[in-house]
Amino acid sequence: MAERFAIAQVSPYPWEDQHEVNAFVVGLAQEQARSGHRVLVLAPSRSPELVRESRRLIRRAREAPEALLNHAGGVRVLGVGELLPIAQGRRGAMPAPPLDIARTIEEALGAAPLDFVHVHEPFAPSASSVALRHSRALNVGSFHAPAERVLSTQVVRRFVELFFGRLDARTASFQATRELMQRFFPADYRVLRPGAASVAPERDGGPVRLAFCDQEERAALRLFLRALRRLPADLDWRATIFVPRGAAPAATLHSRLRERVEVLSERETSEEAVLARADVVVAASLGTVPAPGLLVRALGAGAIPLASRLASYEEVVSGRDDVGLLFEPGDVEVLAAQLERLIRDPRLRERLSASGDVAREELSWTRVAGEFDALYAEVAGRRHDPEGRPRVREALAAQPLIEVDLHMHTDHSHDCATPVEVLLSAARDAGLGAIAVTDHNEISGALDARAKAPEFGVKVIVAEEVKTAGQGEVIGLFLEEHIPRGMSLAETIAEIRRQGGLVYVPHPFDRLHSVPDYEHLLAVVEDIDALEVFNARVAIPAFNEEAVRFAAKYRIVGGAGSDAHVTQGLGSVRIRMRDFDGAEEFLESLRDADILRRPQSLLYVQALKFLQTKATTPAGRRASRRRRVQRAVRNR
């Protein structure tokens, strides 16, 4: 049986809206719950009752986290509060989350033990982007038909890219959406088409029923009404305009249409009921707010789609077989002509309906959920085995505890003035039992330190911090040979492996350092032995926190180091672990280690580094080095 996961589905749109993103979330979440996953839906809400109850459940979950996911009805919906619309009067506009919503989402994701946070349209600012920011689980992002949002986010593109960088997998509902996203936010997007509930038709054999479901694109509604006025008077048809929120007054309809057209809101009926009665469903978007999911749902109800020739619409209507008709966006004459063809020609309607019957076989949400199951399993399969080698750890239990610093430099690094002897003396005086010497693109300092280590009673791990070709830095632990800089990340890792070393990624999300970005880390995640989850020289705590999240969700062993370039910073963070012999014992000991922090002024140690490497003359540095080495040797 496939693995079952705890999943949070996050929509950026108010849950009460009949928005196609919400329709996607409902269909997927319900099918996932039926197949045994535990599913939580987070969305903005206008319901004070739902918001109050949701916050009460989140508070209770602090004591019993599993309670959020164990819901008798299958899917639990949490309303995270009301959002502030970015564009007033636009139901399709992405809302902006106030602070209380951000706190509610953070608390919900922190309380629920989740495997996946699946965010839909995670453009910032939105509830989905907030969830992506606070997620500690694996993240999947789904993009539906976001043309308007893609264009509107270009002014804050770098900010949006930062959030998208936290996605472990990306999907697009349509090929057209995939192409759009790849053009503006290049990445791999897997096309997973939406499903549609099978709706029993309610057609009575009378006049041909036309339906228009208003998506708040008023130009499209006006186009549809103008086309209706052009239809010959002898045609037998009736039309329903479904307005999700608030019906338009009948007085706005032309006198020729009032007897044939009804306008209904969600207070009077549902989109599902309108589609079930329709023979033809019209989607006349000019491209501002396309809704290809509407056409998918129309097919699920057995209706024939008539749509403007937008890429996402054409993908649905002219897929393997034509299931409907198209017209050029904004062309009222062709729209009217296509309507007349469908109304006059029952054989055409029968042929298109028969093609739709074949297409409906691929529309089940069971198919959609199965495709997402495969994606989830693929992503989850990249997580490390948290068990490691238990027998090795059992044998280490008899070893004494020592304190270890895994990141430091000597004067063999271009940016450090600390002699090897001074480093070893300072490490001993700081109470460190073992250190990893990780000079930049150089191994000579570590080899020298290992040779002199017995004189100071400190164990030395020979290491090197290697700069790759544009993909950040990576540390090789337990090396014997120099690794040249400038290779790709994958090539550098392969060389570490060849030497029998361990792959240790330092300060992985500190954008003030040379770091591999999220996508580069994902490409090699199976090859990472340990991740530096705390670096004492990281100036912004959020960078360390992001490293903790990444290590936790991929179950990677966490390490820590002072990254000391001056002896005063040595041991400011250290690891308490069992003594070890060799790479295998070290890694297993690290699994059960504790990270200890000592308060240290970053400004102070950075100033000392500057004084030792930049603010003195070469002759002065040489004289200072001689004095420091002499003191260290006398005190060994």
Disulfide bonds with the S-S distance in Angstrom:
none
